[in-house]
């Protein structure tokens, strides 16, 4: 594999101050296939990118996530290296970002900005928010990927087409991480440098508003990846609220002599709702686990079938190595 097999994907919005040096940096590293997806810049970003030799398309919608999803229709090589166009990421880190892909050790690579973060590259509020979000991701989705909000990513085009992306905004990195865990996409984390934005370059990120959206996305995406946490957390909260109200009602009745019948009903309903949600969470988790296992089995069968076709062998030969269930699935595919 060489750099000609890689598309450098750069989503932009008003990055005229930085897009030129970003493209030049990757061209100097030997990457000639640079794709800029612009979200309607008004500062000449698209013209500057074209002057530096990049392919430029203007996205049909709005938001970074929509730009990334639309860009995949224009990628015609097996590997994608994605980064922001604000000069915060170093083109010199590209080889180690691509190394796990070229060696077949991973299908998705995340650049860990915290490994070499330069002074002034990220405000303290943003650093704290990133730490909280990464910890929440590890708790909710069961994987510690270091820096899930990093915009420096490398992945195979095949792995991206296996997952479903719906995000339109800055939650695209979060959704990528969740989908990789959900679909079992092999993910590697490598250390990268993270530099401050140039003084003349303004960020499009709003820490509080976008941070809230990311946390909400983390929780909502757990519905299909970790329903035990998604429904179970609400069930536990409901049950604890019911127990708390019930304890207060009991105290008032036994000690003070005041009866709170309405509050007693509320407490009972909250406890019952919590118990039902906990049971539903367990059942949902079992269903997701079974569905995930069957999906992996079907993907394995499809991969074997594709390998046989690639080698030019008759499909029937692959039946010998399969168990009875896999054989039925493979024959159904044929």
C-alpha positions, 0 to 999 in steps of 0.5 A: 500500500502507498500514499496513492491509495489514500484520500485525504479528506478535509471538511471545511467552513471558512478556513481561508487562513489555514487551508492552503498550508494544510494541503501543502503539508500533505502534498509534501508528505506525498499525498496527491489525492486531497478532497475538500468538502466545503460547507458554504464558506464565504471567505474564499476557502474553496478557491484557495483549495483548488489553487493548491490542487485539491478536489473541492466539492460543496456539500449539499447540506449543513454541518461537519457530519453531513459533509463527512457522510457526503464525501464518501460518495467521492472517495475512489481509493481504499483508505481515507485520512480525515482531519480538520482544516485548521492547522491543528493536526500535523501532516507529519503524523500521517504515516503512523496514522496509516500504519495500522491500516496498511499492516492490517492491524486495524480498520479504524485509527484515532489520533490521540491529541492528549499524547502531545498537546502543545501549549494553548492548543485547547482551553482548559474548559475544553480539556475538562469536557473532553476528559468527561466525555471520554470517561462517559464513553468508556463507561457507557460503551465499554471501550476506552478509545483515548480521545473519541473527539479527535478529528484526526482519523484514518479508516478503510472505506470498507469499514465505513460502509459497514456502519451507519452514520446519521450525525450532521454536526460535531457529533460525527466523531462520537458516532464514529466511535460508537458505531465502531464499537457496535459493529466490532470494527478493529480500532487503534489509537496512536499518539499525534501532535495537537497545535494551537490554531493560528491567531487569525483563524476562528473556531466553529466549535461552541464548547458548551452547546456542542459539548451538551449535544455530544453528551446527549448523543453518547447517551442516545446512541447507547440505546442500540449499543448498550440498552442495559445502560440506556434503560437500566439507568432510567430504571434505577433512577426511577426506583431510587426516587420511588424509594426516597418518596416512599421513605418520606411518606412512611416517616410522616405516617409513623412519626408525625402521624400525617398521611400522604396518600397521593405521594404514596401512590407516586412512590409505588408507581415510580418503583414499579416503573423502575422495576419494569425498565430494569427487566426491559433493559436486561431483555433488550441487552440479550436481544442485542447480544444475539443480533450482534452474534448473528451479524458477525456470523453472517459477515464471516460467511460473506467474507469466506464467500468473497474470498472463494470468489476472489481465488476463483474457487467453486463456492461449494468447497467452502461448505466443508469448513462450515457447521450446519447453521453456517452452511444453510446461511451460505447456501441461502446466499448462493 
